Amino acid sequence: MSEQLNVPTMEQMMAEGKKPEYLFWVGSAGAFDDRAKKITKAFVKLLNKANVDFAVLGTEESDSGDAAKRAGNEFLFQMQAVTNIEVMNMYEVKKIITTDPHDYNTIKNEYPGLGGNYEVFHHTEFLSQLISQGKLKVKNQNLKEKKLLFMIRVTLVVLTKYLKLLEI
């Protein structure tokens, strides 16, 4: 039996008169790639465990435009980015968390030039903050004094280990 994840959308939250503190930007890989979906689900479990006030765009989230930008198609990038910025600004998004390193870079560094000014967190730095704030607890006493090194290419391994190490 699969476990239920609490993943509200910005549209649902707005309809309820609520405005979440964070937008979780899922990204294309996190929504469609089987390996990346595991990362997305694991991260949502951690957000729920830490009682983080978040929502996703759901079907309103479009590609960040990173691939178009890197391929030199500035026109397509700007179309994709402006569309996303308009949606996020409509919801008055201020803080964004993402598990996708490419979208993190694009939203943090490219979107401000197009009117998308947000505080952007990579999920690894956000998890570190949650642990520091005591919102997530490390089970293994030997690890409490250790520094954890996050590597983007091994995100799935790191999140899988987090789920095992944290009191979930």
C-alpha positions in Angstrom: 0.0 0.0 0.0 1.5 3.4 -0.9 1.7 6.1 1.6 -0.1 9.4 1.1 2.0 12.5 0.6 0.7 16.0 1.6 1.5 18.1 -1.5 -0.8 21.1 -1.7 -0.8 23.3 -4.8 -0.6 27.1 -4.8 -4.0 27.2 -6.5 -5.5 25.1 -3.6 -3.8 27.2 -1.0 -5.0 30.4 -2.6 -8.6 29.1 -2.8 -8.4 28.5 0.9 -7.1 32.0 1.5 -3.7 30.7 2.5 -0.3 31.8 1.3 2.5 29.3 1.9 5.9 30.5 3.0 7.7 28.4 0.3 7.2 27.3 -3.2 8.7 23.8 -3.9 9.8 24.0 -7.5 9.7 20.4 -8.6 11.3 20.8 -12.0 11.0 18.6 -15.1 13.2 15.8 -13.9 11.5 15.7 -10.5 8.1 15.4 -12.2 8.9 13.0 -15.0 12.2 11.0 -14.5 11.7 7.9 -12.4 14.9 8.3 -10.4 14.3 12.0 -9.8 10.7 11.3 -8.7 12.2 9.3 -5.8 14.1 12.4 -4.8 11.0 14.6 -5.0 8.9 12.1 -2.9 11.7 11.8 -0.3 12.1 15.6 -0.1 8.3 16.1 0.4 8.4 13.5 3.2 11.1 15.6 4.9 9.2 18.9 4.3 6.1 17.3 5.9 8.0 15.9 8.8 9.5 19.3 9.5 6.1 21.0 9.2 7.3 23.3 6.4 4.6 25.5 5.0 5.0 24.9 1.3 3.1 24.3 -1.9 3.9 23.4 -5.5 2.6 24.9 -8.8 1.5 21.5 -10.1 0.2 21.8 -13.6 1.0 25.5 -13.6 4.8 24.8 -13.4 6.5 24.9 -16.8 10.0 24.2 -17.8 12.4 26.7 -16.3 14.0 27.4 -19.6 17.5 26.3 -18.5 18.1 24.0 -21.4 17.0 26.6 -23.9 19.3 29.2 -22.3 22.3 26.8 -22.3 21.6 25.9 -25.9 21.7 29.6 -26.9 18.0 30.0 -27.6 17.4 33.2 -25.7 14.0 33.8 -27.2 12.6 30.4 -26.0 14.3 30.8 -22.6 12.7 34.2 -22.1 9.3 32.9 -23.1 9.5 30.0 -20.6 11.0 32.2 -17.9 8.5 35.1 -18.2 5.6 32.6 -18.2 6.9 31.1 -14.9 7.6 34.5 -13.4 4.1 35.7 -14.2 2.6 32.6 -12.4 4.9 32.9 -9.4 4.3 36.7 -9.1 0.6 36.1 -9.3 0.9 33.9 -6.2 3.2 36.4 -4.6 6.0 33.8 -4.2 9.0 35.1 -2.2 10.9 31.9 -1.3 11.6 28.9 -3.6 13.1 25.5 -2.8 14.2 23.1 -5.5 15.9 19.8 -5.8 17.0 20.5 -9.4 20.5 22.1 -9.6 19.9 23.5 -13.1 16.6 25.1 -12.2 18.1 26.4 -8.9 20.8 28.2 -11.0 18.4 29.5 -13.5 15.8 30.8 -11.1 18.4 32.3 -8.7 20.6 33.9 -11.3 18.7 34.4 -14.6 15.1 35.1 -13.4 15.9 38.4 -11.6 16.8 40.0 -14.9 13.3 39.3 -16.1 11.5 40.4 -12.9 11.6 37.2 -11.0 13.2 38.2 -7.7 13.0 35.3 -5.2 15.0 33.9 -2.4 16.1 30.5 -3.8 17.3 27.6 -1.8 18.8 24.3 -3.0 17.2 21.5 -1.1 20.5 20.5 0.5 21.0 23.9 2.1 17.4 23.9 3.2 17.7 20.5 4.8 20.8 21.7 6.6 18.8 24.6 8.0 16.0 22.3 9.1 18.5 20.2 11.0 20.2 23.2 12.5 16.8 24.5 13.7 15.9 21.2 15.2 13.0 20.7 12.9 14.6 17.4 11.7 16.4 15.2 14.2 19.3 13.0 13.4 18.8 9.5 14.8 22.4 8.3 14.9 24.1 10.0 17.9 27.5 9.6 16.2 26.4 11.7 13.3 25.2 14.7 15.3 28.6 16.3 15.5 29.6 15.4 11.9 29.4 17.7 8.9 27.6 16.3 6.0 28.9 16.9 2.5 26.2 17.2 -0.2 27.0 16.4 -3.8 24.4 17.2 -6.4 25.1 14.0 -8.4 24.4 11.8 -5.4 21.3 13.6 -4.3 19.2 10.4 -4.3 21.7 8.6 -2.2 21.9 11.5 0.2 18.1 11.8 0.6 17.7 8.1 1.0 20.3 8.2 3.7 18.6 11.2 5.3 15.3 9.3 5.4 17.1 6.5 7.2 19.1 8.7 9.6 16.3 11.2 10.5 13.5 10.4 12.9 10.8 9.8 10.3 
